[in-house]
Amino acid sequence: MSNAYSLKDTILRPLLPRDPDEHHRAATPLELLFDLVSVIAIASAAAGLHHAIAENHASQGIVIYLIAFFCIWWAWMNFTWFSSAYDNDDVVYRLLTMILMGGSLTMAAGIQILFSASPDLTMVVLGYVVMRLAMVLLWLRAAYHDPARRRTNVAYAVGIFLVQIYWLIFLATQLLSTGFGYALWVLGALLELAVPAIAEPLTKNTPWHRHHIMERYGLLNIIVLGETLLAGSIALRQFAGEFNLMLVHTALSALVIVFALWWAYFARQEHLGSHKLTRALQWGYGHFFIFMSGAAVGAGFAVLVDIITHHSELPLIVGDYAVAIPVAIYFASLWFVRDRFACAGAGRYALLVFGLLGLAAPAVGFGLEGIAATAALGVIVRNWLATRSVPAPSVAH
């Protein structure tokens, strides 16, 4: 009997709320696999942005990139916060998570078509809806097993389900290439963003684990920054037996910038200092711009490699700005989600200032090296000022 109970408990156990103060809570192997699958979709979006800019279709490419990235990020974010609150690691939970991964891979397969001259939303929307419907089932399980938060969990399930009906109607219209279609997509995105803001206040907040959430976001950021390292390695592979000093500069600059972005993110000041809902929403939603810009830096370096190797006819300054703009957005986003709360004095604004200096560097002739120098110097100055202004809190491991 005990073996039979153990088997049943493994397959389907109550989806009870996790302890938000649990000690030594860490990312699980399933969550890491989910991240890896999500990054495949992120890489597809970054590749689409790279080719759109290199082929002189930057405006359309940026809009499509933002649309694709929002779908990837929002599905990742919702699962991440849910798993922080309710992960019980039974077989049903694992299988539903794998359905989420299947939807993510479907989105990744459709992103290239989305960047074509006639964007086709079918695979992206269907993959996204599959992921979101799997989340509906997870929220309904949580509602059944957590009576104290049942209203909130049911609101999540109903809200997500209704928005998916909207997306399927949107898919049937295929209006994305029109201005009205873009407006409808923005409306759908706002509806998605509204679900947590409406559901969470209905009862006490879902029991997400603060340090676990910060670790999950940090891990995805590391993987996203790998896009820039990949672009740097591509620059070195372009030699084809002939030395090119500009490619060496590009690879070295990519290395300096990715180290600066990593160091800026993983400063000693804590990212999320409380469980307050408004703070959590600002921090969680604001990371869209951090992840989006981090991946776009890699796309910018890929554009530079194309220009240097004459695979693109764009002027070099366009490639420089394809790097400088996302670096500035990354720094500004870090100010929005962390530094304006965690720092005092001049250190609070250091990343904003040096992001702007990086934007000015190509215009005054310093080019890519100037962008890399301002990024590195910005992190040094910011950390020095922040340490002088307030004592750095102990870093949780």
Salt bridges, closest charged atoms under 4 A:
ASP9 OD2 - ARG13 NE 3.73
GLU22 OE1 - ARG18 NH2 3.16
GLU31 OE1 - HIS212 NE2 3.14
GLU31 OE2 - ARG216 NE 3.70
ASP35 OD2 - ARG216 NH1 2.55
ASP89 OD1 - ARG94 NE 2.86
ASP90 OD2 - ARG141 NH2 2.91
ASP146 OD2 - ARG149 NH1 3.11
GLU192 OE1 - ARG132 NH2 3.01
GLU270 OE1 - ARG210 NH1 2.74
GLU270 OE2 - HIS211 ND1 3.99
ASP306 OD2 - HIS50 NE2 2.62
ASP339 OD1 - ARG338 NE 2.76
ASP339 OD1 - ARG382 NH2 2.77
GLU369 OE2 - HIS249 ND1 2.96
